[in-house]
Amino acid sequence: MIEFHLDAKSGVSPYLQLVQQVRHALRLGLLREGDQLPTVKEVVAQLAINPNTVLKAYRELEHEGLASARPGVGTFVTKTLTDTSLAAHGPLRLDLQRWLSKARRAGLDDESIEALFMTTFRTTAQEDIA
């Protein structure tokens, strides 16, 4: 089962953070069709957020066709986002872990690592478009 977390410094609304975390788990094969998402009550207790925030996230996932609520039972994954590239994740994750270790040895903190990665990611994506 997925464990949600919130980053108050991200600038992303809490409900969207929950939606993104479910999408990421679906892409990485961590959640599969039929899996149950944590109940609203569980998420509220874990994160100390408003139940309406969780309900909004779950409604968004339903709207996208990724989840379905079963009254009195819970919310379940109805679609996965994995594709044929899932097999490549293992070696890429290992490469990324090595890169992260190298960045930490070079003295970069988490925020610097994230800034470097995201800037490089965006620049590369723009170059691929051009």
N, C-alpha and C positions, 0 to 999 in steps of 0.2 A: 504494500500500500504506500502511496505517496505521502511524504511528510512535507507540508508547506512551510515556507519561511518568508519573511517580509524584510525588505531593505528600505528603511525610511529615507535613506539618502539617495535613492535611485531616481526620484522624480517621477516614477511610474505609480499610478494609483494602485492601492492594495488589491482591488478586484482584478485589475489587469495583470498584476504580478501572479495571482493565483491561476488565471487563465493561461498565461505564458508558461508557468511551471507544468501545468497539465499537458500543454502542447509539446513542450520539450520532452516530457516523460513518454509521450506517445511516439515522438520521432525516434527516441533512443530505444524503444522497445521495453521500457521499464513498466509501462502500463499497456495492457492488452484488452481487446474487446471482451466485455463481460466482467472486467475488474470493477470493484466497487470503490468509489471515491470516499474519502472520510466524510462522516456526517457533518452537517452544519454545526451541530453541538460540539463535536470533536475539534473542528477547526477553530471555533470561537474559543474554546477552552485552551487550545494550544497557543493561539496567536493573540488572544485578548483583543479581538476585533468585533465589530458590530455584525450580528447575524445577517443583516441585509447586504453587507459587503460580500459574504460568502454566497448568499442566494443570487446576487447579481452575477457573480462569476459563473456559477453553475448554470444560470439561465443563458448566459453568453455561450457556454459550451454546448448547451442544448440547441441554441439557435444555429450554431455552426455544424450541428449534426454529430458532435463528438461524444455527447453524453445524453442520457435519458433518465429522468426522475421517475421512480416508482413509489407512489405515495405510501407512506408507512414502512417502506423498506430501505430506500436510499437512492443515491444517484450512481449510475453505472456507465462505464465506457461503452459506446456503441460503434466506434470506428477507430482504427489505428492510423497513424501517420507514417509508419515505417515503410521503407521502400527497399529496393535491392542494394542500396548503399550501406545498409546496416552492417554487412559483413566487413566493410572497410573501417568501421568505428574502432575496433580493438587496436589495430596498429596505429591509427591516427591518434587515439587517446594516449597510447604509450609515447608517441613522439611529442605530444603536447605536454605530458607530464615531465618529460626530459627538458623541454624548453622552459617550463615553469621553474623547475629546479635550477636551471642555468640562470634564469632571470633573478631568482632569489639570491643565488650566490653572488650575482653582480650587484646586489644591494637594493634591488627594486622592492618596494612595498606593494601590497595588493592593489592600491589605487593606481600606482604607476604602471603596474603590469596590465591592469585593465585598460588604462588609457592607451598604452602602446599597442595592445592587441586590437582594440576597437578602431584606432586611427589607421592602423595597417589594414585591417579588415575592410574598412570603408574605402580607403584609397585603392586597394586591389579590386574591389567590386566596381568602382567607378572606371578603372582602367579596362576591366573586362567588358564594360558596356560600350566604351568608346571605340 
